Amino acid sequence: MSIDQEQVVNELYTIRDFVRWSLSQFSREQVFFGHGTDNAWDEAVQLVLGAIDLPWDTNPAVMDARLTFGERKRVVEFLRQRVEERKPLPYVIGEAWYLGMPFYVNENVLIPRSPIAELIQARFAPWLRSGPVERILDLCAGSGCIGIGCADVFEEAEVDLVDVSVEALEVAARNVSRHGLEERVNVIQSDLFSALQGRSYDLIVSNPPYVDAADYACMPAEFGHEPELALTSGEDGLDITRNILRQACEFLREDGLLVVEVGNSEVHLMEEFPQVPLIWVELEHGNGVFAITAKDLHQYRNLF
């Protein structure tokens, strides 16, 4: 596909025109949805509104508003990136929403979409013990969306955002500042727990790389824009998860909880450690998230 940008800019005028045109391009080119939206309509609306600096939930009354020439050119360019380059929409507009909160994103971080959001909203009940939560670790934090979401829910907690990627942490720091959480949320460069000696947490949450080699080879082109470092972890997708399981009990308080997302690699983990009491959480949107207590981690640590 090659968009005739001049023709489109000269023939379409309103937000509604461009939403309809975007829908046609999505259908014609069979783009993949799954990085913030799951359908063509929402994707088209967000693309057009994002291009003209309006929020995704803008009043629909603006749909028949005419765009300036410069705005029309920008919409067409955003659509070109989305369709021709297969760039996920949040990278095109520089923003993703998670837990009802906006996050800056670029191609140094995964686009926020973890089903752990459901657990954050529930304050990790019933698995996290009751009482105050003082310290939380978001391991493999990327954009920081999980840790920042935790800080929003656990208003008394101090949160560490940890990632091995300096570029990802620059994005996380920008999001910490965006949400005014500099006093409670720390950004730390560390290869898993290597720089965290002496720290202990009530809750460790992680969305580590977990895509196995077979799944990665079959993923839609849109995923090629996300950092491979944040997606893959060995042949079965579990290299980093094993390291987390092996080390986490040293950094959890006695009544602490570890929560990890492993997606479709859940099958590999269950087969490898059938005797470990991993609690597989039933979620409305998503799968492959387990919880395990510090006590059980300590008991079974020699297996990992």
SEFIZA-116315 format. One record per residue: residue number from 1; x, y negated, z of N, C-alpha, C in turn. Coordinates in steps of 0.05 Angstrom, whole numbers, plus 32768, in hexadecimal, padded with zeros to 4 digits. Each point is the difference from the previous one (the first is absolute). Example, Ala and Ser with C-alpha at 12.3 -4.5 7.8 and 13.67 -1.06 7.14 Angstrom:
2
R     i   n_xx   n_yy   n_zz   ca_xx   ca_yy   ca_zz   c_xx   c_yy   c_zz
R     1   8108   8072   809C    7FEE    7FE8    8000   8012   7FE8   8000
R     2   7FF9   7FEB   7FF2    8010    7FE8    8001   7FF1   7FEA   800E
! end
This chain:
304
R     i   n_xx   n_yy   n_zz   ca_xx   ca_yy   ca_zz   c_xx   c_yy   c_zz
R     1   8011   8018   8000    7FEF    7FE8    8000   8011   7FE7   8000
R     2   7FF8   7FED   7FF0    800D    7FE5    8001   7FEB   7FEB   8000
R     3   7FFD   7FF1   8015    7FEB    7FED    8003   8006   7FE7   7FEF
R     4   7FED   7FF8   7FF0    8002    7FE7    7FF1   7FF9   7FE9   8013
R     5   8014   7FF6   800E    7FFB    7FEE    8016   7FF3   7FE6   7FF5
R     6   800A   7FF6   7FEA    7FF6    7FE6    7FF6   7FE2   8002   7FF9
R     7   7FF8   8017   7FF3    7FE4    8003    7FF9   7FEE   8001   8018
R     8   8009   8010   8014    7FF0    8003    8019   7FFC   7FE5   800E
R     9   8016   7FF2   8003    8000    7FE6    800E   7FED   7FEC   7FF2
R    10   7FFF   8002   7FE6    7FEF    7FED    7FF1   7FE3   8008   7FFD
R    11   7FFA   8019   8006    7FE4    8009    7FFC   7FF1   8005   801A
R    12   800D   8005   8017    7FF3    8005    8019   8003   7FE7   8012
R    13   7FEC   7FFB   8011    8000    7FE7    800F   7FFA   8004   801E
R    14   7FED   8011   8007    7FF7    8002    801C   800D   8017   800F
R    15   7FFE   7FFF   801A    8009    8017    8010   7FF2   801A   7FF7
R    16   7FE6   7FFD   7FFC    7FF0    8018    7FF7   800B   800B   7FE5
R    17   8007   7FED   7FEE    800B    8009    7FE6   8019   8011   8004
R    18   8011   7FF7   8012    801A    800E    8004   7FFD   8019   8010
R    19   7FEC   8001   8012    7FFB    8019    800E   7FF6   8015   7FEC
R    20   7FEE   7FF8   7FEF    7FF5    8013    7FEC   8016   800A   7FED
R    21   8011   7FED   7FF7    8016    8007    7FEE   8014   8013   800E
R    22   8005   7FFB   8019    8013    8011    800F   7FF5   801C   8002
R    23   7FE6   8002   8006    7FF3    801B    8001   8004   800F   7FE6
R    24   7FFD   7FF3   7FEA    8003    800D    7FE6   801D   800A   7FFD
R    25   8013   7FEF   8008    801C    8008    7FFD   8006   8018   8012
R    26   7FF6   8000   8018    8005    8017    8012   7FF5   8019   7FF5
R    27   7FE7   7FFF   7FF5    7FF4    8017    7FF4   800F   800A   7FE8
R    28   8008   7FEE   7FEF    800D    8007    7FE7   801B   800D   8006
R    29   800F   7FF6   8013    801B    8009    8006   8002   8015   8016
R    30   7FE9   8006   800D    7FFF    8015    8015   8015   7FFB   8016
R    31   7FFF   7FE8   800C    8012    7FFA    8016   7FF7   8010   8019
R    32   8013   8003   8012    7FFB    800F    8019   7FF9   7FED   8016
R    33   7FEB   8006   800F    7FF8    7FF0    8018   8007   8010   8019
R    34   800A   7FF2   8014    8006    800E    8019   8014   7FF1   8011
R    35   8006   7FE7   7FF8    8013    7FEF    8010   7FF1   7FE8   800B
R    36   7FEA   8006   800D    7FF0    7FEA    800C   7FE3   8000   7FF8
R    37   7FFB   8008   7FE7    7FE5    8004    7FF6   7FFE   801C   7FF5
R    38   7FE7   800A   7FFD    7FFC    801B    7FF5   7FED   7FFF   7FE8
R    39   7FFB   7FE8   7FF5    7FEE    7FFF    7FE9   8007   7FE7   7FEF
R    40   7FF7   8001   7FE7    8008    7FEB    7FED   7FF4   7FE5   8007
R    41   7FE7   7FFF   800A    7FF3    7FE6    8006   8010   7FF1   8015
R    42   8005   800D   8017    800E    7FF2    8015   801C   7FF8   7FF7
R    43   800D   8011   7FF0    801B    7FF9    7FF6   7FFF   7FE7   7FEE
R    44   7FEC   7FFF   7FEF    7FFD    7FEA    7FED   7FFB   7FE6   800F
R    45   7FED   8001   8013    7FFA    7FE8    8010   8018   7FF6   800F
R    46   800E   8012   800D    8018    7FF8    800F   8016   7FF5   7FEF
R    47   8003   800C   7FE8    8014    7FF6    7FEE   7FFA   7FE3   7FF7
R    48   7FE8   7FFB   7FF8    7FF9    7FE5    7FF6   8001   7FEC   8016
R    49   7FF4   8006   8017    8000    7FEE    8016   801D   7FFB   800B
R    50   8010   8015   8000    801B    7FFD    8009   8010   7FEE   7FEE
R    51   7FFB   8001   7FE7    800E    7FF0    7FEC   7FFA   7FE2   8003
R    52   7FE9   7FFA   800B    7FF8    7FE4    8003   8000   7FF7   801E
R    53   800E   8010   8010    8005    7FF9    801C   7FE6   7FFE   8011
R    54   7FED   8012   7FFA    7FE8    8003    8010   8001   801B   800E
R    55   7FF5   8001   8019    8000    801A    800E   7FED   8014   7FF3
R    56   8005   8019   8006    7FF0    8016    7FF3   7FE3   7FFF   8008
R    57   7FF9   7FF4   8017    7FE5    7FFF    800A   7FF3   7FE5   7FFB
R    58   800A   7FF1   7FEC    7FF4    7FE7    7FF8   7FE2   8003   7FF9
R    59   7FF1   7FEC   8006    7FE3    8001    7FFA   7FFB   8005   7FE3
R    60   7FF0   8014   7FF9    7FFA    8007    7FE4   7FF5   7FE9   7FF0
R    61   7FF7   7FEB   800D    7FF5    7FE9    7FF1   8014   7FF4   7FED
R    62   801A   8005   8005    8015    7FF4    7FEF   8003   800F   7FE6
R    63   7FF3   8016   7FFC    8005    8011    7FE8   7FFD   7FF1   7FE6
R    64   7FEF   7FED   7FFE    7FFC    7FF2    7FE7   8010   7FE6   7FFE
R    65   8012   7FFC   8013    8011    7FE8    7FFF   8014   8003   7FE9
R    66   8005   7FEA   7FF2    8013    8000    7FEA   801C   7FFD   800B
R    67   8013   800C   7FF2    801C    7FFF    8008   800F   7FEC   7FEF
R    68   8014   7FF4   800C    8012    7FEE    7FF0   8010   8011   7FED
R    69   800D   7FF3   7FED    8010    800E    7FED   8017   800E   800E
R    70   800D   7FF3   8013    8015    800D    800F   7FF7   8018   8010
R    71   7FE8   7FFE   800C    7FF5    8017    800F   7FFA   8017   7FED
R    72   7FF6   7FFA   7FE8    7FFA    8016    7FED   8019   800E   7FF8
R    73   8015   7FF1   7FFC    801A    800C    7FF8   800A   8012   8017
R    74   7FFD   7FF7   8018    800A    8010    8017   7FF0   801A   8003
R    75   7FE6   7FFF   7FFD    7FF0    8018    8001   8009   8014   7FEB
R    76   8004   7FF7   7FE8    8009    8012    7FEA   801B   800C   8007
R    77   8012   7FF0   800B    801A    800B    8007   7FFE   8015   8016
R    78   7FEF   7FFB   8014    7FFC    8014    8015   7FF5   801A   7FF5
R    79   7FED   7FFD   7FEE    7FF4    8018    7FF3   8015   800F   7FF0
R    80   8011   7FF1   7FF2    8015    800D    7FF0   8012   8011   8012
R    81   8009   7FF5   8016    8011    800F    8013   7FF1   8019   800A
R    82   7FE7   7FFC   8006    7FF1    8017    800C   7FFC   8016   7FEB
R    83   7FFA   7FF9   7FE7    7FFA    8014    7FEC   8018   800A   7FF1
R    84   8010   7FED   7FF6    8017    8008    7FEF   8017   800B   8011
R    85   8006   7FF4   8017    8016    8009    8011   7FF6   8015   8015
R    86   7FE6   8003   8003    7FF4    8011    8014   8009   7FF8   801C
R    87   8004   7FE7   8004    8007    7FF6    801A   7FE8   7FFF   8012
R    88   8001   800C   8018    7FE9    7FFF    8012   7FF8   7FE3   8007
R    89   7FE6   7FFB   8002    7FF6    7FE5    8003   800C   7FF1   8018
R    90   8004   800D   8018    800B    7FF0    8016   801C   7FF5   7FFA
R    91   8010   800E   7FEF    801A    7FF5    7FF8   7FFC   7FE9   7FED
R    92   7FEC   8001   7FEF    7FFB    7FEA    7FED   7FF8   7FE7   800F
R    93   7FEE   8002   8014    7FF6    7FE8    800E   8010   7FFB   8019
R    94   8011   8013   8008    8011    7FFB    8018   7FF2   8003   801A
R    95   7FEA   800F   8001    7FF1    8002    8019   7FEF   801A   8000
R    96   7FFF   800C   8018    7FEF    8017    8004   7FF1   7FFC   801B
R    97   7FE9   800D   8002    7FF1    7FFE    8019   8000   801A   800E
R    98   8003   8000   801B    8001    8018    8010   7FF4   7FF9   801B
R    99   7FED   8010   8009    7FF3    7FFA    801A   7FF3   7FE4   8001
R   100   7FF7   7FF7   7FE8    7FF4    7FE6    7FFF   8014   7FE9   8002
R   101   801A   8006   7FFD    8015    7FEC    8002   800F   7FFE   7FE6
R   102   8008   7FE8   7FF8    8010    7FFD    7FE7   801D   8005   8005
R   103   800E   800D   7FEE    801C    8005    8002   800E   7FF9   7FE5
R   104   8017   7FF2   8003    8010    7FFC    7FE8   800E   801A   7FF9
R   105   8001   8006   7FE6    800E    8018    7FF7   800F   7FFA   7FE6
R   106   8017   800E   7FFD    800E    8001    7FE6   800A   801C   7FFC
R   107   800F   8004   7FEB    8008    801B    7FF9   8015   800C   8011
R   108   8007   7FF3   8016    8012    800C    8014   7FF2   8010   8016
R   109   7FE5   7FFF   7FFF    7FF0    800E    8015   7FE9   800E   7FF3
R   110   7FF7   8016   800D    7FE7    800C    7FF8   7FE8   7FED   8003
R   111   7FEC   8004   7FEF    7FE8    7FF0    8003   7FF0   800C   8017
R   112   7FF7   7FF0   8014    7FF2    800B    8017   7FE6   800E   7FF8
R   113   7FFE   8019   800A    7FE7    8010    7FFB   7FFE   8018   8012
R   114   8011   8001   8015    8001    8017    8011   7FE5   8004   800F
R   115   7FF7   801A   8001    7FE8    8005    8010   8004   7FFE   801E
R   116   8018   7FFB   8008    8005    7FFB    801D   7FF0   7FE8   8009
R   117   7FF7   7FEF   7FEE    7FF0    7FE9    8007   7FE8   8009   8011
R   118   7FF4   8017   7FFA    7FE9    8009    8010   8008   8005   801D
R   119   8017   800B   8004    8009    8005    801B   8007   7FE6   800F
R   120   800C   7FED   7FF2    8005    7FE6    800C   7FE7   7FF3   800A
R   121   7FEB   8000   7FEF    7FE7    7FF4    8007   7FF4   800E   8019
R   122   8005   801A   8003    7FF5    800F    8017   8013   7FFF   8018
R   123   8016   7FF1   7FFE    8015    7FFF    8015   800B   801B   8006
R   124   8001   8011   7FEB    800B    801B    8001   7FF2   8012   8014
R   125   7FE8   7FF9   8007    7FF0    8011    8012   7FF6   8018   7FF0
R   126   7FFE   8018   800C    8004    8005    801D   801C   800B   8006
R   127   8013   7FFE   7FED    801A    800D    8004   8014   7FEF   8010
R   128   7FFE   7FE6   7FFD    8012    7FEF    8010   7FF4   7FFD   801C
R   129   8011   8004   8014    7FF6    7FFF    801C   7FF5   7FE4   8005
R   130   7FED   7FFF   8013    7FF4    7FE6    8007   8013   7FEF   8010
R   131   7FFA   7FE7   8002    8011    7FED    800E   800F   7FED   7FEE
R   132   8010   7FEE   800C    800E    7FEC    7FF0   8014   800D   7FED
R   133   8004   7FF4   7FE9    8014    8009    7FEC   8014   7FE9   7FFE
R   134   8018   8005   8009    8014    7FEB    8002   8012   7FFE   7FE8
R   135   8008   8017   7FF5    8013    8000    7FE9   7FF8   8014   7FEB
R   136   8000   7FF6   7FE7    7FF9    8010    7FE9   8016   7FFF   7FEB
R   137   8005   8016   7FF3    8014    8001    7FEA   7FF2   8007   7FE6
R   138   8004   7FF0   7FEC    7FF7    8006    7FE5   8019   8008   7FF1
R   139   8004   801A   7FFB    8018    800B    7FF4   7FFC   8004   7FE2
R   140   8014   7FF7   7FF0    7FFD    7FFF    7FE3   7FEA   7FEC   7FFA
R   141   8004   7FE7   800A    7FEA    7FED    8001   7FF9   7FF3   7FE5
R   142   8013   7FFF   7FED    7FF9    7FF3    7FE7   7FF7   7FE3   8004
R   143   7FE8   7FFB   7FF6    7FF4    7FE5    8002   7FFA   7FF8   801D
R   144   8000   8013   8012    7FF9    7FFB    801C   7FE2   8001   8006
R   145   7FF0   8009   7FEC    7FE3    7FFF    8004   7FF6   8011   8017
R   146   800C   8017   8004    7FF6    8011    8016   8007   7FF4   801B
R   147   8019   7FF8   8003    8008    7FF4    801A   7FF2   7FE6   8006
R   148   7FFD   7FEF   7FEB    7FF1    7FE7    8004   7FE3   8006   8007
R   149   7FF4   8014   7FF3    7FE5    8008    8007   7FFE   8009   801D
R   150   8014   800F   8009    8001    8009    801C   8002   7FE8   8013
R   151   8011   7FED   7FF9    8003    7FE8    8010   7FE6   7FF0   8002
R   152   7FF1   8001   7FEB    7FE6    7FF1    8000   7FEC   800E   8012
R   153   8001   801B   8002    7FED    800F    8010   8009   8002   801D
R   154   801A   8005   8004    800B    8002    801B   800D   7FE5   8007
R   155   7FF0   7FED   8009    800A    7FE5    8003   8015   7FFD   8016
R   156   8002   8014   8011    8014    7FFE    8015   801B   800D   7FF8
R   157   8001   800D   7FE9    8018    8010    7FF9   8015   7FF0   7FF1
R   158   8019   8009   8005    8016    7FF7    7FEF   8005   8016   7FEB
R   159   8005   7FF7   7FE7    8001    8013    7FEA   801B   7FFD   7FF2
R   160   800D   8016   7FFA    8018    8001    7FF0   7FFA   800A   7FE4
R   161   8007   7FF1   7FEB    7FFE    8009    7FE5   801B   8009   7FF6
R   162   8003   8019   7FFA    801A    800B    7FF9   8000   800C   7FE4
R   163   8015   7FF9   7FF1    8003    800B    7FE5   801E   8000   7FF9
R   164   8007   8013   7FEF    801C    8001    7FF7   8006   7FEB   7FEA
R   165   7FEB   7FF7   7FF3    8003    7FED    7FE9   8000   7FE3   800A
R   166   8015   7FF2   7FFB    8002    7FE4    8007   7FEB   7FF0   7FEF
R   167   7FFD   8007   7FE7    7FED    7FF2    7FEF   7FE3   8004   800A
R   168   7FFA   8018   8009    7FE5    8004    800B   7FFC   7FF0   8019
R   169   8014   7FFE   8011    7FFE    7FF1    8019   7FFC   7FE2   7FFB
R   170   800B   7FF6   7FEA    7FFB    7FE4    7FF9   7FE2   7FFC   7FFB
R   171   7FF4   8013   7FF3    7FE3    7FFE    7FFC   7FF1   8002   801A
R   172   8008   8013   8011    7FF4    8003    801B   8002   7FE7   8010
R   173   8018   7FF4   8000    8003    7FE7    8010   7FEE   7FEA   7FF6
R   174   7FFD   7FFF   7FE6    7FED    7FEB    7FF4   7FE4   8005   800A
R   175   7FF8   8019   8002    7FE5    8006    800A   7FFD   7FFC   801D
R   176   8015   8005   8010    7FFF    7FF9    801D   7FFB   7FE3   8003
R   177   800F   7FF0   7FF1    7FFC    7FE2    8002   7FE5   7FF8   7FF6
R   178   7FF6   800C   7FEB    7FE6    7FF9    7FF5   7FEA   8004   8015
R   179   8003   8014   8011    7FEB    8005    8014   8007   7FF5   801C
R   180   8015   7FF0   8001    8007    7FF2    8019   8007   8013   8017
R   181   800F   8015   7FFA    8006    8015    8014   801D   8001   8007
R   182   800F   7FEB   7FFB    801D    8001    8005   8008   8006   801D
R   183   7FEF   7FF8   8012    8006    8004    801D   7FFD   801D   8009
R   184   7FF0   8010   7FF1    7FFB    801B    8009   8009   8016   7FEC
R   185   8006   7FF8   7FE8    8007    8014    7FEB   801D   7FFB   7FF7
R   186   8010   8015   8003    801C    7FFF    7FF9   8006   800F   7FE6
R   187   8012   7FF6   7FF0    8008    800D    7FE7   801C   800A   8003
R   188   8004   801B   7FFD    801A    800D    8006   8008   8011   7FE9
R   189   8019   7FFC   7FF6    800B    8011    7FEB   800C   8019   800D
R   190   7FF7   8017   7FF9    8009    8019    800C   7FFA   8018   7FEF
R   191   8012   8013   7FFE    7FFB    8019    7FF3   7FF2   8012   8014
R   192   7FE5   8001   7FFF    7FF0    800C    8014   8007   7FF5   801C
R   193   8009   8012   8012    8004    7FF7    801C   801C   7FF6   8006
R   194   8011   7FFF   7FEC    801D    7FFC    8005   8006   7FE7   800F
R   195   7FF1   7FEA   7FFC    8006    7FE7    800D   7FED   7FFA   8017
R   196   7FF2   8015   800A    7FEC    7FFC    8015   8008   800C   801B
R   197   8019   8006   8004    8009    800C    8019   7FF8   7FEF   8018
R   198   7FF5   800D   8014    7FF7    7FF2    8018   7FE4   7FF6   8000
R   199   7FF2   8002   7FE9    7FE4    7FF7    7FFE   7FEE   8018   8004
R   200   7FE9   7FFA   800B    7FEB    8015    8004   7FE5   7FF4   7FFA
R   201   7FEE   8011   7FF7    7FE6    7FF7    7FF5   7FE9   8010   800B
R   202   7FE9   7FF3   8003    7FE7    800E    8006   7FF5   800D   7FE8
R   203   8006   7FF4   7FE8    7FF4    800A    7FE7   8014   7FFC   7FEA
R   204   8005   8015   7FF1    8010    7FFE    7FE7   7FEE   8008   7FE9
R   205   7FFE   7FEE   7FED    7FF0    8005    7FE8   8012   7FFF   7FE7
R   206   7FFC   8012   7FEE    8011    8000    7FE8   7FF1   8009   7FE7
R   207   8005   7FF1   7FEB    7FF8    8009    7FE5   8019   8002   7FF0
R   208   800F   8016   8004    801A    8004    7FF3   7FFD   8009   7FE3
R   209   8016   8000   7FF1    7FFE    800D    7FE6   7FF8   801D   8003
R   210   7FEE   800A   7FEF    7FF7    801C    8004   7FF7   800D   7FE6
R   211   8003   7FF3   7FE9    7FF6    800C    7FE7   8014   8016   7FF7
R   212   7FF6   8018   7FFB    8013    8015    7FF8   8007   7FFC   7FE2
R   213   8014   800F   7FF7    800B    7FFC    7FE5   7FEB   8006   7FEB
R   214   7FF0   8015   8003    7FEC    8007    7FEC   7FEB   7FEA   7FFD
R   215   7FF6   7FF5   8017    7FEC    7FEB    7FFF   800B   7FE7   7FF4
R   216   8019   7FF9   8007    800C    7FE7    7FF6   8002   8001   7FE2
R   217   8007   8017   7FF5    8003    8003    7FE3   7FE6   7FFC   7FF1
R   218   7FE9   8003   800E    7FE6    7FFE    7FF3   7FF1   7FE7   8006
R   219   800C   7FED   800F    7FF1    7FE9    8009   7FFB   7FEC   7FE8
R   220   7FEA   7FF2   8001    7FFB    7FEB    7FEB   8016   7FEC   7FFE
R   221   8002   7FF2   7FEA    8016    7FEE    7FFA   8001   7FE9   8015
R   222   7FE9   7FF9   800B    7FFF    7FEA    8014   8013   8005   8017
R   223   8003   8019   8008    8011    8007    8017   801D   7FFB   7FFA
R   224   8007   7FFF   7FE7    801C    7FFB    7FF9   800A   7FE4   8008
R   225   7FED   7FEE   8006    8008    7FE5    8009   8006   8000   801E
R   226   7FF7   8014   800F    8005    8001    801C   801C   800C   8005
R   227   800E   7FF8   8016    801B    800A    8004   8000   801E   8005
R   228   8010   800E   7FF0    8002    801D    8003   800A   8007   801C
R   229   8011   7FEF   800B    800A    8005    801B   7FE9   8003   8015
R   230   7FEA   7FF2   7FFB    7FEA    8000    8013   7FEB   8015   7FF9
R   231   8004   800F   7FEA    7FEC    8014    7FF8   800A   801D   8004
R   232   8019   8005   7FF8    800A    801C    7FFF   8012   8007   8017
R   233   8001   8019   8007    8010    800A    8016   8007   801D   7FFD
R   234   8010   8007   7FEC    8008    801B    7FFC   7FEC   8010   7FF0
R   235   8006   8019   7FFB    7FF0    8011    7FEE   7FE4   8003   800B
R   236   7FFD   8004   801A    7FE5    8004    800B   7FF4   7FE7   800D
R   237   800F   7FEA   7FFE    7FF6    7FE6    800A   8003   7FFC   801E
R   238   800E   8013   800E    7FFF    7FFF    801D   801C   7FFB   800D
R   239   8014   7FFA   7FF1    801B    7FFC    800C   7FFF   7FEC   8016
R   240   7FF4   7FE8   7FFB    8000    7FEB    8014   7FED   8007   8017
R   241   7FEA   800D   7FFA    7FED    8007    8015   800D   8014   8014
R   242   8010   8012   7FF6    800D    8013    8012   8013   7FF0   8013
R   243   800E   7FED   7FF5    8012    7FF0    8011   7FF0   7FF0   8015
R   244   7FE9   7FF6   7FF9    7FEF    7FF2    8013   7FF7   8013   8016
R   245   7FF7   8017   7FF8    7FF7    8014    8014   8017   8008   8013
R   246   8018   8002   7FF5    8017    8009    800F   8008   7FEB   8015
R   247   7FFD   7FE6   7FF9    800C    7FEB    8011   7FEB   7FF1   8010
R   248   7FE7   8000   7FF9    7FEC    7FEE    800B   7FFD   8002   801E
R   249   8003   8018   800B    7FFB    8003    801D   8014   7FF1   8011
R   250   8018   7FFA   7FF4    8013    7FF1    800F   7FF8   7FE2   8003
R   251   7FED   7FF8   7FF0    7FF9    7FE4    7FFF   7FE2   7FFB   8009
R   252   7FF3   8016   8008    7FE5    7FFE    800A   8000   8002   801E
R   253   7FEF   7FF0   800D    7FFB    8004    801C   7FF2   801A   8005
R   254   8001   8009   8019    7FF7    801B    8007   7FE3   8005   7FF7
R   255   7FF0   7FEB   8000    7FE4    8003    7FF8   7FFA   7FF4   7FE5
R   256   8016   7FFD   7FF0    7FFE    7FF3    7FE6   7FF5   8012   7FEA
R   257   7FFB   7FF3   7FE9    7FF4    800E    7FE9   800E   7FF9   7FE7
R   258   8004   8014   7FEF    800B    7FFC    7FE5   7FEA   8005   7FEB
R   259   7FFD   7FEE   7FED    7FED    8003    7FEB   800E   7FFC   7FE5
R   260   7FFD   8014   7FEE    800F    7FFF    7FE7   7FED   8007   7FE9
R   261   8003   7FF2   7FE9    7FF2    8007    7FE8   8012   8010   7FEE
R   262   7FF7   8016   7FF6    800F    8011    7FED   7FF0   8006   7FE7
R   263   7FE8   7FF6   7FFD    7FF0    8004    7FE8   7FFE   801D   7FF8
R   264   8003   8005   7FE6    7FFD    801C    7FF5   8016   8013   800A
R   265   8016   7FF5   800B    8015    8011    800C   7FF7   800D   801A
R   266   7FE8   7FFA   8008    7FF4    800D    8018   8002   801E   7FFD
R   267   7FFB   800B   7FE8    8000    801D    7FFC   801C   800B   8006
R   268   8015   7FF3   7FF6    801B    800A    8005   8006   7FFF   801E
R   269   7FF8   7FEB   800E    8006    7FFE    801D   7FF1   8015   8010
R   270   7FE8   8005   7FFA    7FF0    8015    800E   800D   801C   7FFC
R   271   8009   8004   7FE8    800C    801B    7FFA   801B   8003   800E
R   272   800F   7FEA   8003    801B    8002    800C   7FFF   8002   801E
R   273   7FEC   7FF2   800D    7FFF    7FFF    801D   7FE4   8008   800A
R   274   7FF7   8018   7FFA    7FE5    8008    8008   7FFC   8001   801E
R   275   8016   8004   800F    7FFD    8002    801E   8000   7FE5   800E
R   276   8007   7FEA   7FF2    8001    7FE6    800C   7FE4   7FF4   8002
R   277   7FF8   7FF6   8017    7FE4    7FF6    8003   7FFD   7FE4   7FF4
R   278   8003   7FFE   7FE6    7FFB    7FE7    7FF2   7FE1   7FFC   7FFE
R   279   7FF7   7FE8   8007    7FE3    7FFA    7FFF   7FFB   7FF3   7FE5
R   280   7FF2   800E   7FEE    7FFA    7FF4    7FE6   7FE6   7FF1   8002
R   281   8002   7FE6   7FFC    7FEA    7FED    8005   7FED   8000   7FE8
R   282   7FE6   8003   8006    7FEC    7FFE    7FEC   7FFA   7FE3   7FFB
R   283   8003   7FF7   7FE7    7FFC    7FE4    7FF8   7FEB   7FFE   7FEA
R   284   7FF3   7FE9   8001    7FEB    7FFC    7FEB   800D   7FFA   7FE5
R   285   8017   7FF2   8000    800D    7FF8    7FE7   801D   800A   8002
R   286   8006   8017   7FF5    801B    800A    7FFF   8004   8019   8010
R   287   8019   800A   7FFF    8006    8019    800E   801E   8000   8007
R   288   8008   8016   800D    801D    8004    8004   800C   7FEF   8015
R   289   7FF1   7FF9   8015    800A    7FF1    8017   7FFF   8012   8019
R   290   8016   8003   800E    8000    8010    8018   8009   7FEF   8018
R   291   7FF8   800A   8018    8009    7FF4    8019   800C   8017   8011
R   292   8014   7FF9   8011    800B    8013    8012   800A   7FF1   8018
R   293   7FFD   800B   8018    8008    7FF3    8019   801E   8002   8004
R   294   800A   7FEE   8011    801C    8002    8007   8007   801A   800E
R   295   7FED   8009   8010    8004    8019    800F   8003   8018   7FED
R   296   7FEF   8001   7FEB    8002    8016    7FED   8018   7FFE   7FEE
R   297   8008   7FE7   7FF9    8018    7FFC    7FF1   8018   800B   800E
R   298   8002   7FFA   801A    8016    8009    8010   8001   801E   8002
R   299   7FE9   800C   8003    7FFE    801D    8003   8009   800F   7FE6
R   300   7FFA   7FF5   7FE9    8005    800E    7FE7   8017   7FF3   7FF0
R   301   800F   7FEE   800C    8015    7FF1    7FF1   8015   8012   7FF3
R   302   8005   8017   800B    8015    8012    7FF6   7FF7   800D   7FE5
R   303   7FE7   7FFE   7FF9    7FF6    800C    7FE7   8005   7FEE   7FE8
R   304   8004   7FE6   8005    8001    7FED    7FEA   801C   7FFE   7FF5
! end
